[in-house]
Structures are given as C-alpha cells and as structure tokens.
Amino acid sequence: MLEVRRLRVLKTVVETGSISAAAAALSYTPSAVSQQVAALERETGSVLIEPAGRGIRPTDAAILLCEHATRVLAAMQEAEDALGALRTGHSGRMRVGAFPTAGSSVVPAALAAFQSQFPRIALDLVVVEPDEGLARLRAGSIDVAVVVEAFGPGQEPDDGLFRTHMLADPFWAVLPKGHRLAGSRAVNLKELANERWIGISSCPGHCEQVVSDNCRKAGFEPHYGLEADEYPTAQGFVAAGLGVALVPLLALGASHHPGVVVRRLLGEQPVRQVWAATRSAIAGQLPVKEMLVDLEKSASEFRATQP
C-alpha cells in the first residue's frame, strides 16, 4: 500500500522541478524529501527521479504516479472537508427516534429550533417505543433517542450512552365526566381501587410498572377490563364510561377528550422519567450536542405551560 505522504512529496518534486524547491514548499529539509522519494522508489520498485544536468527529471513512472496522486489527494481533501462540515453542522443528517407521545409534543419544537440553527442538516424523525429506540441507538441507525427509563437524574447507568434528562412526566387520573369524583379538584388513588381500569399498551414496561407500583402503594391491584393501544383511544374508552385510566402529562398535552375530566392525584404522583440519549462516541459533536440542548429546552417550555 502506497503512503499518501510520499505521493504528495513526489508530486511536489515533479511540480517544482527540484528537491530543494519541493523541500521549501513542504517545509521539509532537502534530505527528508530525498529520503521520501527513495522510500517510494523502493515501495514501487521503480526509478522515479533521474539526474538531468544540474537538475532532475521525472521518469514515466513518476509522471504516472503523479497523475494518480492528484486524484487521490483531491479525494482525501474532499473527505476532510466533508468531515469538517459534518462536525460543525454544515452538512449531514440528524436521525432522532422518539416514543409516540414525545414525538407529538416536545420533539417537534426541538426539531424546529435545531433546523433554524443547522438548515443544511437533513432531519429524520422515527416513532419508536423506548426499548426499540435504545436498541436502534446502539445499532447506529439513529443518533438521538427520546425514551422513558426507570431511573431519575443522578441514577444513570454506566452503559456507554450519554443522557440528558428532559422531564419527569407525571400521571393524571382520567375519569368519565359523570364519574362520582369528577367534581373533585384532586383524587386520592385509593378512591379508584374498585374501579374498572383501562390499560394502555403503547408504553409497555416502565410506564405500566409505574402505574402498578403506585396502585400497590395505595393498597390495591388495578382491575383491567379493557386495553387500548394508544392514550387517545384510552380516553375514548373512559369517555364512554368503560373505566378509568392514569395518563401521563405528555399524552394529555394541551387538550383532552371532551367526554373526560382530568384530575391531579393527591400525595406522591406517579411519574415516568423522560430522557434524551445518544452514544458517548458522538455526544461531543456539535449537532448532537445542540439537539440535546434543544430537546431539554423544549421539554422545559412544555412543562412550564402545563398545570
């Protein structure tokens, strides 16, 4: 394999017409230039420079190598320029994965803020469940994952990922409008012990665990009569009088089904922790850092507008 540095030296010798001129152009000593040319001759098994009077003359082999060296060096410069543009956010693609309720609430504002600062970076948003988001992040198919995880700030595991905490997303009680507790400003979870519950399958794992754990702390296991695949569907079931549900704030957003009432839970509210994660290897890249900042800021602004 030919060394690019030696090709550059040979190209400079041929272009300047002498060892000393090439040395001056490259900030080398004449001896160093001669050594590089000699090493390239050994690598190629070809004579590259011949004496010509008081000067030198490139051989056909040297001219051939210089023609290829021109293309190689140009391609390398293009690669360096492209990498520089990628690092500084002047080109490239940012791929973000987010679970559904984050993808429709806090993520869009973050993407808009990011795009205004990096207009030449193409943006991809894919909706993925939290476990899938982390798997795709580790596999390299996305750059940033917005996920729900089982730990809060200061409890991050040492698993090769870099995380930014976005918000603690509290669960609220969603009741039919005609429910006996609909007139209360807040609801004690114990008061829902004998209700028929609506389960939600769109956030399996930790979201379900948060609800179960808090019901257990209140002294009961929820009795699920129906299961909805998404939070809006669950609200429809509640509005029809088919049960009650606990729904996180991100899933409620600024509005909710007209047939339900949303009430704060008394005491310690169940919460799910929302994080933005990336691979530690790319966490220092300017576009990735800015995306994490924008996601954190968007989550903060969202939370400030909610009760």
C-alpha positions as CSV (number, residue, x, y, z in Angstrom):
1,M,0.0,0.0,0.0
2,L,1.5,3.3,-1.1
3,E,1.8,6.0,1.5
4,V,-0.1,9.2,0.7
5,R,2.5,11.4,2.3
6,R,5.2,10.1,-0.1
7,L,2.9,10.6,-3.1
8,R,2.4,14.2,-2.0
9,V,6.2,14.7,-1.7
10,L,6.8,13.2,-5.2
11,K,4.0,15.3,-6.7
12,T,5.6,18.4,-5.2
13,V,9.1,17.5,-6.5
14,V,7.7,17.0,-10.0
15,E,5.7,20.2,-10.0
16,T,8.5,22.4,-8.6
17,G,11.3,20.7,-10.6
18,S,13.8,20.2,-7.8
19,I,14.4,18.6,-4.5
20,S,15.3,21.9,-2.8
21,A,12.2,23.7,-4.2
22,A,10.0,20.9,-3.0
23,A,11.6,21.0,0.4
24,A,10.9,24.7,0.7
25,A,7.2,24.2,-0.4
26,L,6.6,21.4,2.1
27,S,8.7,22.9,4.9
28,Y,11.0,19.8,4.9
29,T,14.7,19.6,4.6
30,P,16.1,18.5,1.2
31,S,17.4,15.4,2.9
32,A,13.9,14.5,4.1
33,V,12.5,14.9,0.7
34,S,15.2,12.8,-0.9
35,Q,14.5,10.1,1.7
36,Q,10.8,10.1,1.0
37,V,11.4,9.8,-2.7
38,A,13.9,6.9,-2.2
39,A,11.4,5.1,0.1
40,L,8.7,5.4,-2.6
41,E,11.1,4.0,-5.2
42,R,11.7,1.0,-3.0
43,E,7.9,0.6,-2.5
44,T,7.1,0.7,-6.2
45,G,10.3,-1.0,-7.5
46,S,10.6,1.9,-10.0
47,V,13.1,4.7,-10.6
48,L,11.2,7.9,-10.2
49,I,13.8,10.7,-10.4
50,E,16.8,10.8,-12.8
51,P,19.7,13.3,-12.9
52,A,19.4,15.8,-15.8
53,G,22.3,18.1,-16.0
54,R,22.4,20.1,-12.8
55,G,18.7,19.3,-12.1
56,I,16.4,16.3,-12.1
57,R,13.9,14.7,-14.5
58,P,10.9,12.6,-13.5
59,T,10.6,9.2,-15.1
60,D,7.5,7.9,-16.8
61,A,6.7,6.0,-13.6
62,A,6.9,9.2,-11.6
63,I,4.5,11.0,-14.0
64,L,2.1,8.1,-13.9
65,L,2.2,8.1,-10.1
66,C,1.6,11.9,-10.0
67,E,-1.5,11.6,-12.2
68,H,-3.0,9.1,-9.7
69,A,-1.7,11.1,-6.8
70,T,-3.6,14.2,-8.0
71,R,-6.9,12.3,-7.8
72,V,-6.1,10.6,-4.5
73,L,-5.1,13.8,-2.8
74,A,-8.2,15.6,-4.2
75,A,-10.4,12.8,-2.8
76,M,-8.7,13.0,0.6
77,Q,-9.2,16.7,0.7
78,E,-12.8,16.3,-0.2
79,A,-13.2,13.7,2.6
80,E,-11.5,16.0,5.1
81,D,-13.8,18.9,4.1
82,A,-16.9,16.8,4.3
83,L,-15.9,15.5,7.7
84,G,-15.3,19.1,8.9
85,A,-18.7,20.2,7.6
86,L,-20.3,17.2,9.4
87,R,-18.6,18.1,12.7
88,T,-19.6,21.7,12.5
89,G,-23.2,21.1,11.4
90,H,-22.8,22.5,7.8
91,S,-23.9,19.2,6.3
92,G,-25.1,15.7,7.2
93,R,-28.2,14.1,8.6
94,M,-29.6,14.0,12.2
95,R,-31.8,10.9,12.9
96,V,-34.0,11.2,16.0
97,G,-36.2,8.4,17.4
98,A,-38.9,9.2,19.9
99,F,-41.8,7.4,21.6
100,P,-45.2,8.5,20.3
101,T,-46.4,11.0,23.0
102,A,-43.0,12.7,23.0
103,G,-42.9,12.7,19.2
104,S,-46.2,14.7,19.1
105,S,-45.5,17.1,22.0
106,V,-42.0,18.2,22.9
107,V,-39.9,16.8,20.0
108,P,-41.4,19.0,17.1
109,A,-40.4,22.3,18.8
110,A,-36.9,20.9,19.4
111,L,-36.6,19.9,15.7
112,A,-37.7,23.4,14.6
113,A,-35.1,25.1,16.8
114,F,-32.4,22.7,15.6
115,Q,-33.3,23.2,11.9
116,S,-33.2,27.0,12.3
117,Q,-29.6,26.8,13.5
118,F,-28.5,24.0,11.2
119,P,-30.5,24.5,8.0
120,R,-28.2,22.2,5.9
121,I,-28.6,19.2,8.1
122,A,-31.4,16.8,7.0
123,L,-33.7,15.7,9.8
124,D,-35.3,12.3,10.2
125,L,-37.8,11.6,13.0
126,V,-38.9,8.0,13.6
127,V,-41.5,7.0,16.1
128,V,-40.3,4.0,18.2
129,E,-41.1,2.5,21.6
130,P,-38.5,3.2,24.3
131,D,-36.8,-0.3,24.2
132,E,-36.6,-0.2,20.4
133,G,-35.3,3.4,20.5
134,L,-32.3,2.4,22.7
135,A,-31.7,-0.7,20.5
136,R,-31.6,1.4,17.3
137,L,-29.4,4.0,19.0
138,R,-26.8,1.4,20.0
139,A,-27.0,-0.1,16.5
140,G,-26.3,3.3,14.9
141,S,-29.5,3.7,12.9
142,I,-30.5,6.8,14.9
143,D,-28.3,9.4,16.6
144,V,-30.6,10.6,19.4
145,A,-33.3,8.6,21.2
146,V,-36.1,10.2,23.3
147,V,-37.0,7.4,25.7
148,V,-38.7,6.6,29.0
149,E,-36.4,5.0,31.5
150,A,-36.8,3.6,35.0
151,F,-34.3,6.0,36.8
152,G,-34.2,9.7,37.6
153,P,-31.4,12.3,37.4
154,G,-28.2,11.2,39.1
155,Q,-29.0,7.5,38.6
156,E,-27.8,7.0,35.1
157,P,-26.1,3.6,34.4
158,D,-22.6,3.4,33.0
159,D,-23.6,1.7,29.8
160,G,-21.9,3.6,27.0
161,L,-24.7,6.1,26.5
162,F,-24.8,9.8,27.2
163,R,-28.1,11.0,28.6
164,T,-29.8,14.4,29.1
165,H,-32.8,14.4,31.4
166,M,-35.8,16.1,29.8
167,L,-38.6,15.9,32.4
168,A,-40.4,13.9,35.0
169,D,-43.8,13.2,33.3
170,P,-46.5,12.8,35.9
171,F,-49.6,10.6,35.5
172,W,-53.0,12.2,36.0
173,A,-56.3,10.5,36.7
174,V,-58.7,10.5,33.7
175,L,-62.4,10.0,34.6
176,P,-65.7,10.0,32.8
177,K,-67.5,13.3,33.1
178,G,-70.3,11.7,35.0
179,H,-67.9,10.0,37.5
180,R,-68.6,10.3,41.2
181,L,-65.2,12.0,41.7
182,A,-65.5,14.3,38.7
183,G,-66.3,17.3,40.9
184,S,-63.2,16.9,43.0
185,R,-60.2,19.1,42.3
186,A,-57.8,16.2,43.1
187,V,-58.3,12.5,43.6
188,N,-56.7,10.1,46.0
189,L,-55.6,7.0,44.2
190,K,-57.2,4.8,46.9
191,E,-60.6,6.1,45.8
192,L,-60.1,4.3,42.5
193,A,-59.3,0.9,44.0
194,N,-62.7,-0.7,43.0
195,E,-62.9,0.9,39.6
196,R,-62.7,-0.9,36.2
197,W,-59.4,0.3,34.7
198,I,-58.3,0.9,31.1
199,G,-54.9,-0.4,30.3
200,I,-52.6,1.2,27.7
201,S,-50.2,-0.9,25.6
202,S,-48.4,1.9,23.8
203,C,-45.8,2.3,26.5
204,P,-45.1,-1.2,27.9
205,G,-42.6,-2.0,30.5
206,H,-41.8,1.0,32.7
207,C,-45.0,3.0,32.1
208,E,-47.1,0.0,33.2
209,Q,-44.8,-0.6,36.1
210,V,-45.1,3.0,37.4
211,V,-48.9,2.7,37.5
212,S,-48.9,-0.8,39.1
213,D,-46.3,0.2,41.7
214,N,-48.3,3.3,42.8
215,C,-51.5,1.4,42.9
216,R,-49.8,-1.2,45.1
217,K,-48.5,1.5,47.4
218,A,-52.1,2.7,47.7
219,G,-53.1,-0.8,48.8
220,F,-54.7,-2.4,45.7
221,E,-54.1,-4.0,42.3
222,P,-55.9,-2.3,39.4
223,H,-58.6,-4.5,37.7
224,Y,-58.2,-4.0,34.0
225,G,-61.3,-4.5,32.0
226,L,-60.1,-3.2,28.6
227,E,-56.8,-2.4,27.0
228,A,-56.3,0.4,24.5
229,D,-53.4,0.5,22.1
230,E,-52.9,4.3,22.4
231,Y,-53.6,7.0,25.0
232,P,-56.2,8.8,22.8
233,T,-58.1,5.5,22.4
234,A,-58.0,5.1,26.2
235,Q,-59.5,8.5,26.7
236,G,-62.3,7.5,24.3
237,F,-63.0,4.3,26.4
238,V,-63.0,6.4,29.6
239,A,-65.4,9.0,28.0
240,A,-67.8,6.1,27.1
241,G,-67.9,5.1,30.8
242,L,-65.9,1.9,30.3
243,G,-63.4,2.6,33.1
244,V,-60.8,5.0,34.4
245,A,-57.1,5.4,33.5
246,L,-53.9,7.1,34.5
247,V,-52.4,9.1,31.7
248,P,-49.1,10.9,31.6
249,L,-49.0,14.6,31.0
250,L,-47.2,14.3,27.7
251,A,-50.1,12.2,26.4
252,L,-52.7,14.8,27.5
253,G,-50.9,17.8,26.1
254,A,-52.9,21.0,25.9
255,S,-56.2,19.3,25.3
256,H,-58.1,16.1,26.2
257,H,-61.3,14.2,25.1
258,P,-64.4,16.3,25.7
259,G,-66.0,13.4,27.5
260,V,-63.5,13.1,30.3
261,V,-62.2,15.1,33.2
262,V,-58.5,15.1,34.2
263,R,-57.7,15.3,37.9
264,R,-54.4,15.6,39.8
265,L,-53.5,12.8,42.1
266,L,-53.1,13.6,45.8
267,G,-49.9,12.8,47.5
268,E,-46.9,11.4,45.6
269,Q,-47.7,11.4,41.9
270,P,-46.6,8.5,39.8
271,V,-44.1,9.8,37.2
272,R,-42.2,8.4,34.3
273,Q,-38.7,9.8,33.6
274,V,-38.1,11.1,30.0
275,W,-34.5,11.2,28.7
276,A,-32.7,12.1,25.5
277,A,-29.9,9.6,24.9
278,T,-27.0,9.4,22.4
279,R,-23.9,7.3,22.0
280,S,-21.0,8.6,24.1
281,A,-18.8,8.4,21.0
282,I,-20.8,11.1,19.2
283,A,-22.0,13.1,22.2
284,G,-19.3,15.7,21.7
285,Q,-20.3,16.5,18.1
286,L,-21.7,20.0,17.7
287,P,-25.0,19.0,16.0
288,V,-25.7,16.2,18.5
289,K,-24.9,18.5,21.5
290,E,-27.3,21.1,20.1
291,M,-30.1,18.6,19.6
292,L,-29.8,17.5,23.2
293,V,-30.0,21.2,24.3
294,D,-33.0,21.8,22.1
295,L,-34.8,18.8,23.4
296,E,-34.2,19.7,27.0
297,K,-35.3,23.3,26.4
298,S,-38.5,22.2,24.6
299,A,-39.4,19.9,27.5
300,S,-38.8,22.7,30.0
301,E,-41.1,25.0,28.0
302,F,-43.8,22.4,27.6
303,R,-43.7,21.7,31.4
304,A,-44.0,25.4,32.2
305,T,-47.2,25.7,30.2
306,Q,-48.9,22.8,32.0
307,P,-50.8,22.8,35.3
